[in-house]
Amino acid sequence: MRTVSPEAFQTALSALPDNPRIVVSGNFAVPTDAISLIDRALPRYTIHALNAGIGAAPDRDGVTAETCFVGAGMRKHRKLAYIPARLSLVPHLFRGPLPVDAVVVHVSPPCDGYVSMGIECNILPAAIEACRARSGRIFAVVNNHMPFTYGDALLPVDHIDHALEVSTPLPEARPAAPDDASQRIGDLVAARVPMGATLQAGIGAIPDAALGALAGHKGLRIWTETFSDGVLELDRRGALDTGHPLTTSFLMGTRDLYDWVDGNPRVRMMRTERTNDPSVIALQRSMTSINTALEIDLFGQANASRIKARIYSGFGGQTDFIVGALHSPGGQAFMAMRSWHPKANVSTIVPLLDEPVTSFQQSAVVTEHGVAELLGYTQQAQARHLIRDAAHPDVRDELREEAAQLGLA
């Protein structure tokens, strides 16, 4: 690893081939200090990042924002290139249709010959391997605010061609206190989770509420693609199995969380094609998946990706974990969501999706009104349960009429 000045870092970037594909750390680890240097160095390039925040892809002619999961930093980009893929399959694309010319990783200072990718492992190990296999270049932004985590997050310093040292605080996600609806949903989910279960939960008010409601459990394990401060609180409350590693692929939370994972051998960062492999997920004890959606229809089909046909996010890991959880002995897959969308002022349970389907065949759908059992029931019973137990009371009569038209009555 050769530490260079910003000017030398930019010069090295300018030596990349015309219109290169550059994979960068995503989520809350976007190497913003390097993005501006990339943009100055290259008139044309494609930047690939998962769930990237603001500033990840300059919105100008010549820049393509490529991703398999759309974040706020790319959602309105004029040249957004969304590639549909389950998160478990994204790493395989780098050795096939998405050849990598360079990787820019956001890492910790070195220790014993390694840097750590800290809060963002994810698709990066696969991108680095694919890039090095075709003699591409590996760049690193070395930040003393990045925690040192273990597992697949470790990267030998001699794999890095050029390094830029910075001291930039990481973005934080501060959990808000759950409102009444979120708390009710969280309580209903927690009541279905057995002691000693293995958890996967997304990030947001409802998953946070579900984790908070599990504080009285014991022996819980974590196998997930991401976690936030809710897992830290479970650990502080003694709800976790302290003899089992907490396995994840990336982290999003507060500085308190980042300090807790720094040098913590219990936290095992793992590459996405492992954490999200349904066959590996199925091996986890009583695997319990907690996800959410924008809307779900009376056939149990969920849309968690698009609004008015425009891509909002992507498949993510939802499909991987639903399949893996349902194949785990004692496993369950919950879709936890409000019955009414407060901003759009519409029911989230609809007769039939008019958007592309993200996932289907969950164990149950949970809203603030109750738990609608799906798995193992006829399609008519599924629709009946969704209307009676999960839908907002104001739309139940309308949904029953629609169900009859769809042959679900």
C-alpha positions in Angstrom: 0.0 0.0 0.0 1.4 3.3 -1.0 0.0 6.4 0.7 -0.2 9.3 -1.7 -1.3 12.9 -1.8 -4.8 13.8 -3.2 -3.1 15.1 -6.3 -1.2 11.8 -6.8 -4.4 9.8 -6.0 -6.2 11.8 -8.7 -3.3 11.2 -11.2 -3.5 7.5 -10.6 -7.3 7.5 -11.2 -6.8 9.4 -14.5 -4.7 6.5 -15.8 -7.7 4.2 -15.8 -9.2 3.2 -19.2 -11.8 5.3 -20.9 -15.2 5.1 -19.1 -14.1 2.6 -16.4 -16.4 0.8 -14.1 -15.5 1.7 -10.5 -17.0 -0.2 -7.6 -17.0 1.9 -4.4 -18.1 1.2 -0.8 -21.8 1.9 -0.4 -24.4 2.4 2.3 -22.8 4.6 5.1 -19.3 3.9 4.0 -19.3 5.8 0.6 -15.7 7.2 0.2 -16.8 10.8 -0.4 -13.3 12.1 -0.1 -12.4 10.0 -3.2 -15.5 10.7 -5.2 -14.6 14.3 -6.0 -11.1 13.1 -7.1 -12.7 10.5 -9.4 -14.9 13.2 -10.9 -12.0 15.5 -11.5 -9.8 12.8 -13.0 -12.2 11.2 -15.4 -14.5 12.8 -18.0 -16.5 9.5 -18.3 -17.0 6.7 -15.8 -19.5 4.3 -14.3 -19.7 4.2 -10.5 -21.2 1.1 -8.9 -22.4 1.3 -5.3 -25.1 -0.4 -3.2 -27.6 1.8 -1.5 -25.4 4.8 -1.9 -26.1 8.1 -0.1 -25.9 11.7 -1.3 -22.7 12.5 -3.1 -21.9 9.0 -4.3 -22.4 9.7 -8.0 -22.0 13.3 -9.3 -25.1 14.0 -11.5 -23.5 15.3 -14.7 -23.0 14.2 -18.3 -20.5 11.4 -18.5 -21.3 9.8 -15.2 -23.4 6.6 -15.0 -24.8 5.7 -11.6 -25.0 1.9 -11.6 -26.4 -0.2 -8.8 -28.4 -3.3 -7.9 -30.0 -1.5 -5.0 -30.9 2.1 -5.3 -30.1 4.5 -2.5 -30.9 8.2 -2.0 -27.7 9.3 -3.7 -28.7 7.6 -7.0 -32.5 7.6 -7.0 -32.9 10.7 -9.1 -29.7 10.5 -11.0 -30.2 11.4 -14.7 -28.2 8.3 -15.8 -29.3 5.7 -13.3 -28.5 2.2 -14.4 -30.5 -0.2 -12.2 -29.6 -3.9 -12.6 -32.2 -6.2 -11.0 -30.5 -8.9 -8.9 -30.9 -10.6 -5.6 -28.2 -9.4 -3.3 -26.7 -12.8 -3.0 -26.1 -12.9 -6.8 -24.6 -9.4 -7.2 -21.0 -10.5 -6.4 -21.1 -13.1 -9.2 -21.9 -10.3 -11.8 -18.4 -8.9 -11.4 -16.9 -11.9 -13.1 -19.5 -11.8 -15.8 -21.5 -9.0 -17.3 -20.1 -6.3 -15.0 -16.2 -6.3 -15.3 -14.5 -4.2 -12.7 -11.7 -1.8 -13.7 -11.1 -0.3 -10.2 -12.4 -0.5 -6.7 -12.3 2.3 -4.1 -12.8 1.0 -0.6 -13.3 3.0 2.6 -11.1 1.4 5.3 -9.6 1.7 8.8 -5.9 2.4 9.4 -3.7 -0.7 9.0 -3.0 -3.2 11.8 -0.6 -6.2 11.5 -0.6 -5.9 7.7 -4.3 -5.5 7.2 -6.8 -2.8 6.9 -10.5 -3.4 7.6 -13.5 -2.4 5.5 -15.2 -1.6 8.8 -18.9 -1.1 8.4 -19.1 -2.2 4.8 -18.0 -5.6 3.6 -21.0 -6.6 1.4 -20.1 -7.0 -2.3 -16.6 -5.5 -1.9 -14.5 -8.7 -1.5 -15.9 -10.1 -4.7 -15.3 -6.8 -6.5 -11.7 -6.7 -5.4 -11.0 -10.3 -6.4 -12.6 -9.7 -9.9 -10.7 -6.4 -10.3 -7.3 -7.9 -9.4 -8.0 -10.9 -11.7 -8.1 -8.6 -14.7 -5.2 -6.4 -13.4 -7.4 -3.6 -12.3 -6.5 -1.1 -9.6 -7.4 -1.0 -5.9 -7.7 2.3 -4.2 -8.3 3.0 -0.5 -9.5 5.9 1.5 -7.9 5.3 5.0 -10.0 6.9 7.7 -9.2 6.9 11.4 -13.0 7.1 12.1 -13.6 3.7 10.4 -13.9 0.9 13.0 -11.7 -2.2 12.7 -13.9 -5.2 12.1 -13.0 -8.8 11.3 -14.0 -11.7 9.0 -14.2 -10.9 5.3 -13.7 -7.2 6.0 -10.0 -7.7 6.4 -7.9 -6.7 3.4 -4.1 -7.2 3.1 -2.4 -3.9 2.7 -0.3 -5.2 -0.2 -3.6 -5.6 -2.2 -4.0 -1.9 -2.3 -2.3 0.1 -5.0 -2.9 3.7 -3.8 -4.2 5.0 -0.4 -5.4 8.4 0.6 -5.4 9.3 4.3 -8.4 11.2 5.7 -10.1 12.0 9.0 -13.8 12.2 8.2 -16.6 11.2 10.6 -18.9 8.5 9.3 -22.6 9.2 8.6 -24.9 8.1 11.4 -28.5 6.8 11.5 -30.1 7.7 14.8 -33.2 5.5 15.6 -36.3 7.4 16.4 -38.7 6.4 19.1 -41.3 4.1 17.6 -44.8 5.5 17.2 -47.9 3.5 18.4 -48.4 1.7 15.1 -44.8 0.6 14.8 -44.7 -0.5 18.5 -47.8 -2.5 18.0 -46.4 -4.3 15.0 -43.1 -4.9 16.8 -44.9 -6.4 19.7 -46.9 -8.7 17.5 -43.8 -9.9 15.7 -41.8 -10.4 18.9 -44.6 -12.6 20.3 -44.1 -15.0 17.4 -40.3 -15.3 17.9 -39.2 -18.2 20.0 -36.3 -18.1 22.5 -33.0 -18.8 20.9 -34.1 -17.8 17.4 -31.8 -16.4 14.8 -32.7 -13.0 13.5 -32.6 -11.0 10.3 -34.2 -7.6 10.3 -34.0 -4.7 8.0 -33.5 -1.1 9.1 -36.4 1.3 9.9 -39.0 2.1 12.5 -40.8 -1.2 12.4 -37.7 -3.6 12.4 -36.3 -1.4 15.2 -39.5 -1.7 17.2 -39.5 -5.5 16.7 -35.9 -5.7 18.0 -36.8 -3.5 20.9 -39.7 -5.8 21.8 -37.4 -8.8 21.9 -35.3 -7.4 24.7 -36.9 -9.9 27.2 -35.8 -12.9 25.0 -32.8 -15.0 25.7 -30.2 -16.8 23.5 -31.0 -14.9 20.3 -28.6 -15.1 17.5 -27.9 -12.7 14.6 -27.4 -13.8 11.0 -28.3 -10.9 8.8 -27.2 -8.7 5.9 -27.2 -5.6 8.1 -27.9 -4.4 11.6 -28.0 -1.2 13.5 -28.2 0.0 17.1 -31.1 -2.3 17.9 -28.7 -5.3 18.0 -26.4 -3.4 20.4 -29.4 -2.8 22.7 -30.3 -6.5 22.6 -26.7 -7.2 23.7 -26.8 -4.7 26.5 -30.1 -6.3 27.7 -28.6 -9.8 27.8 -30.9 -11.1 25.0 -28.1 -12.5 22.7 -26.3 -15.8 22.7 -22.8 -14.5 23.8 -21.1 -17.7 22.6 -22.2 -17.2 19.0 -20.8 -14.6 16.6 -23.0 -11.8 15.2 -22.8 -12.3 11.5 -23.6 -9.4 9.1 -22.4 -7.9 5.9 -22.7 -4.1 6.6 -23.7 -1.8 9.4 -25.7 1.4 9.7 -26.1 3.2 13.0 -24.7 5.7 15.5 -21.1 6.3 16.6 -22.0 4.3 19.7 -22.5 1.2 17.4 -19.3 1.9 15.5 -17.3 2.1 18.7 -18.9 -1.1 19.9 -18.0 -3.1 16.8 -14.4 -1.6 16.7 -12.1 -4.5 17.5 -15.0 -6.6 18.7 -14.3 -10.3 17.9 -17.9 -11.3 18.4 -18.9 -9.3 15.3 -18.1 -11.2 12.1 -18.4 -9.2 8.9 -19.0 -11.6 6.0 -19.2 -11.2 2.2 -22.7 -11.0 0.7 -22.6 -14.2 -1.3 -22.2 -16.0 2.1 -24.6 -14.0 4.4 -27.3 -14.0 1.8 -27.0 -17.5 0.4 -30.4 -19.1 1.1 -28.8 -22.6 1.6 -26.6 -21.2 4.4 -29.4 -19.1 5.9 -31.5 -22.3 6.1 -28.9 -23.8 8.3 -29.4 -21.2 11.1 -31.4 -22.2 14.1 -35.0 -21.1 13.9 -34.2 -18.5 11.3 -36.6 -15.6 11.6 -36.7 -13.0 8.8 -38.4 -9.6 9.4 -38.9 -7.5 6.3 -41.2 -4.8 5.1 -42.9 -3.7 1.9 -44.6 -0.8 0.2 -47.7 -2.8 -0.5 -48.9 -6.4 -0.6 -51.8 -7.9 -2.5 -54.5 -10.5 -1.7 -52.3 -13.2 -3.4 -49.6 -12.5 -0.8 -47.3 -10.8 -3.4 -45.2 -7.9 -2.0 -43.9 -4.8 -3.8 -40.9 -3.5 -1.9 -39.0 -2.0 -4.8 -41.1 0.4 -7.0 -43.4 3.4 -6.9 -45.4 4.1 -10.0 -43.2 1.7 -12.0 -40.1 3.8 -11.1 -37.4 1.9 -9.2 -37.1 3.0 -5.6 -34.8 0.4 -4.1 -34.5 -3.1 -5.4 -34.7 -6.8 -4.4 -32.0 -6.4 -1.8 -31.8 -9.4 0.5 -35.5 -9.8 1.1 -35.9 -12.7 -1.4 -32.8 -14.4 -0.1 -33.8 -14.4 3.5 -37.5 -15.3 2.9 -36.4 -18.4 1.1 -33.7 -19.3 3.5 -35.9 -18.7 6.6 -38.7 -20.9 5.3 -36.2 -23.8 4.7 -34.8 -23.5 8.2 -36.2 -25.9 10.8 -38.7 -23.8 12.8 -38.0 -20.8 10.6 -40.4 -18.0 9.8 -40.6 -15.1 7.4 -42.6 -12.1 8.4 -43.7 -9.1 6.3 -44.2 -6.3 8.9 -45.8 -3.1 7.6 -48.4 -0.5 8.4 -51.9 -1.1 7.0 -52.1 2.5 5.7 -49.4 4.5 3.9 -49.4 7.9 5.8 -47.8 9.9 3.0 -49.7 8.5 0.0 -52.9 8.2 2.2 -53.7 4.7 0.7 -54.1 1.2 2.0 -50.9 -0.9 1.8 -53.0 -4.0 1.3 -54.4 -3.9 -2.2 -56.4 -6.3 -4.3 -53.7 -7.0 -7.0 -50.3 -5.4 -7.4 -49.9 -3.2 -10.5 -46.1 -3.0 -9.7 -43.5 -5.7 -10.3 -43.4 -8.3 -7.5 -40.4 -8.2 -5.2 -41.2 -11.3 -3.1 -44.0 -13.6 -2.1 -44.9 -16.6 0.1 -44.2 -15.2 3.5 -45.2 -17.0 6.7 -47.4 -14.1 7.7 -48.1 -10.4 7.2 -48.1 -8.3 10.4 -49.7 -4.9 10.7 -50.9 -2.8 13.6 -54.3 -4.6 13.3 -53.0 -8.1 13.6 -51.3 -11.1 12.1 -52.5 -12.6 8.8 -51.4 -16.2 8.4 -50.4 -17.1 4.8 -48.1 -20.1 4.6 -50.0 -23.4 4.2 -53.4 -21.9 3.5 -55.4 -21.8 0.3 -55.3 -18.7 -1.7 -58.9 -17.9 -0.6 -58.0 -18.3 3.1 -54.9 -16.2 2.6 -57.0 -13.4 1.1 -59.5 -13.7 3.9 -56.8 -13.5 6.6 -55.2 -10.5 5.0 -58.6 -8.6 4.9 -59.8 -9.7 8.3 -56.5 -9.6 10.3 -54.2 -7.1 8.6 -56.0 -4.6 6.4 -57.2 -1.2 7.6 -60.9 -1.4 8.7 -61.8 1.4 6.2 -60.9 -0.7 3.2 -62.0 -4.2 4.3 -65.4 -4.1 2.5 -63.9 -2.9 -0.7 -61.2 -5.6 -0.5 -63.9 -8.3 0.0 -65.6 -7.1 -3.2 -62.3 -7.1 -5.1 -61.5 -10.6 -3.7 -64.8 -11.9 -5.1 -63.9 -10.5 -8.6 -60.4 -12.1 -8.4 -61.9 -15.5 -7.4 -60.6 -15.3 -3.9 -63.9 -15.2 -2.0 
